[in-house]
């Protein structure tokens, strides 16, 4: 029983830390810009003009945040943040081949 209480306490501390150390929208936008500059030309252009066209989304979940940059309806850069850290990647293209 004592182990269960200890495990619950550690888990509560970790979740509270995640909730209070989420990166802000500006932090994720900066990370997306840096990632896009180093990876793709189209992603770099899209990330730089999001302030003009507003073609980005910022989702604030309880324990992490997500920032996406779109070109049209296609996401070009996807960034997640938790515990004050950010991680960006290029989203996978949707599989449009229908198997019958």
C-alpha positions as CSV (number, residue, x, y, z in Angstrom):
1,X,0.0,0.0,0.0
2,X,2.9,2.3,0.8
3,X,4.4,1.7,-2.6
4,X,1.1,2.6,-4.3
5,X,0.9,5.9,-2.4
6,X,4.6,6.7,-3.3
7,X,3.9,5.9,-6.9
8,X,0.8,8.1,-7.0
9,X,2.8,10.9,-5.4
10,X,5.6,10.7,-7.9
11,X,3.1,10.6,-10.8
12,X,1.2,13.6,-9.4
13,X,4.5,15.6,-9.2
14,X,5.4,14.7,-12.7
15,X,2.0,15.6,-14.1
16,X,2.0,18.9,-12.2
17,X,5.5,19.7,-13.5
18,X,4.3,19.0,-17.1
19,X,1.3,21.2,-16.7
20,X,3.3,24.2,-15.4
21,X,6.3,24.0,-17.7
22,X,4.6,23.8,-21.0
23,X,6.3,26.0,-23.7
24,X,4.4,29.1,-24.9
25,X,3.1,29.7,-28.4
26,X,6.1,32.0,-29.0
27,X,8.5,29.3,-27.9
28,X,6.9,26.7,-30.2
29,X,6.8,29.2,-33.1
30,X,10.5,29.9,-32.7
31,X,11.2,26.2,-32.5
32,X,9.1,25.6,-35.7
33,X,11.0,28.4,-37.5
34,X,14.4,27.0,-36.6
35,X,13.4,23.4,-37.5
36,X,11.9,24.6,-40.9
37,X,14.9,26.6,-41.7
38,X,17.1,23.5,-41.3
39,X,14.8,21.1,-43.1
40,X,12.7,22.3,-46.0
41,X,12.3,25.4,-48.1
42,X,8.5,25.2,-48.2
43,X,8.3,24.7,-44.4
44,X,10.6,27.6,-43.9
45,X,8.5,29.9,-46.0
46,X,5.3,28.7,-44.4
47,X,6.6,29.2,-40.9
48,X,7.8,32.7,-41.7
49,X,4.5,33.9,-43.2
50,X,2.2,32.4,-40.6
51,X,2.1,35.8,-38.8
52,X,0.7,37.4,-42.0
53,X,-1.8,34.8,-43.0
54,X,-2.6,33.1,-39.6
55,X,-2.2,29.7,-41.1
56,X,-1.1,28.0,-37.9
57,X,-2.7,26.4,-34.9
58,X,-1.7,26.3,-31.2
59,X,-3.3,23.6,-29.1
60,X,-2.9,23.9,-25.3
61,X,-3.6,20.5,-23.7
62,X,-3.4,19.9,-20.0
63,X,0.1,18.4,-20.0
64,X,1.6,19.5,-23.3
65,X,1.2,21.9,-26.2
66,X,1.1,21.5,-30.0
67,X,1.9,24.0,-32.7
68,X,1.3,23.3,-36.4
69,X,2.1,25.3,-39.5
70,X,-0.1,24.7,-42.6
71,X,0.3,25.4,-46.3
72,X,-3.3,25.2,-47.4
73,X,-4.8,22.4,-45.5
74,X,-1.6,20.4,-45.3
75,X,0.5,20.6,-42.2
76,X,4.2,21.3,-42.9
77,X,5.7,21.5,-39.5
78,X,4.5,19.9,-36.3
79,X,5.9,20.9,-32.9
80,X,5.1,19.5,-29.4
81,X,6.3,20.9,-26.1
82,X,6.3,19.6,-22.5
83,X,8.6,20.1,-19.5
84,X,10.0,23.3,-21.1
85,X,11.3,21.3,-24.1
86,X,10.2,21.4,-27.7
87,X,10.3,18.7,-30.4
88,X,9.5,19.4,-34.1
89,X,9.1,17.2,-37.1
90,X,7.5,17.1,-40.6
91,X,4.1,15.3,-40.3
92,X,3.6,12.2,-42.4
93,X,1.7,12.7,-45.6
94,X,-1.8,11.1,-45.5
95,X,-2.0,7.8,-47.2
96,X,-4.4,8.4,-50.1
97,X,-4.2,4.9,-51.6
98,X,-7.4,3.0,-50.9
99,X,-7.0,-0.7,-50.5
100,X,-9.8,-2.8,-51.7
